């Protein structure tokens, strides 16, 4: 009888121990976090690549951000010397989270340069007006994954400007929200 009681007690202990182990295993499985392999995605930019090669350390002339309206936000502007003497490219970086690029492409970019010494301007017309005006269609492009609009190969002789104005305007010449970005005391490289 003692043997039966010892065997029954042993079986009961084994059964209880394996039942508790099952519960612990199930609890552990429920508490486990599954590790997923996340692929690193690169930012895809649907616009054509900029054809020119620009240095990584471009001369940033403005980096404070600017809202032309609630759909178009400029982040920064770089000016890069072109191969020709007194020729430059202006690279404008637009915010990819807040800018409606389809709306941006409906505009043209206007640039007005007010040199400290207007007599150095090449054209007598510009000298008389005391400013150099440049305009170009806002064609959005891809520069290393960034959204940019480039005004390329514009010539201007002086490098010191008391003011530079940047604006967007439509086909009729109407400035978007009559909104000009004004940057004072700019020196081109």
Secondary structure, 3 states (H helix, E strand, C coil): CHHHHHHHHHHHHHHHHHHHHHHHHHHHHHHCCCCCCCCCCCCCCCCCECCCCCCCCCEEEECCCEEEECCEEEEEEEEEECCCCCEEEEEEEECCCCCCHHHHCCCEEEEEEEECCHHHCCCHHHHHHCCEEEEEECCEEEECCEEEEEEEEEECCCCEEEEEEEEEECCCCCEEEEEEEEEEEEECC
